[in-house]
Structure formats: C-alpha cells, structure tokens
Amino acid sequence: MIIFALTMRQERTAIEIKYLQAIGISIARLRHKNGLTQVELGKLIHSNQATIWRYESGATMPDILMLRKIAIAMNIPIQTIFDGVDELLRNDIYEL
C-alpha cells in the first residue's frame, strides 16, 4: 500500500512527492469547500494548525486513521479525498 510505503522511508521518489502534494491539495480544497481554516480543522481532529499545514504542503503524509478523522470532520467519505488525488494526478496539478 502506497500510504504505508510513504511513511516508512525518508527519501522519496518523484512520484511519491507528487502523490504527497496531491493528497495535501485534495485535503486543502475540501477544507476550503467546507469553510474551515487549518486551525479549525486541526481542532476538529484533535491536532493543530501546523499538522494540517504539513499535510496540505505535502511535507508529511497523514496515516489512514488521520485521513479518516479528516473525512469525518468534514462530513465526507474518505474516498472523496482519494478521488481528489486521482483527479489531480490525472491532470498533473500540484498546486492549490
């Protein structure tokens, strides 16, 4: 599973970097669509703004449990996050 692989190593390939960026952009777009700030989303998932920033910037990959918390906080199926990733990768978009 790519999520597990991304969390186990420090060196990243170009495709892994693109995937991290796409996950972050997908989360950021959904957060904006739900009218939430990074601070508000952080509070909803019992985390903080810095963690949300790291996810959205592609610096860190949220694990599957954190992705579930993010989806629940935004009242969306977790698949919606991955659908956004697929769209971004398919269209080669890596910026918000």
ABEGO torsion letter per residue (X at the ends): XAAAAAAABABBBAAAAAAAAAAAAAAAAAAAAAGBBAAAAAAAAGBBAAAAAAAAAGABBBBAAAAAAAAAAAGBBAAAAAAAAAAAAAAGBABX
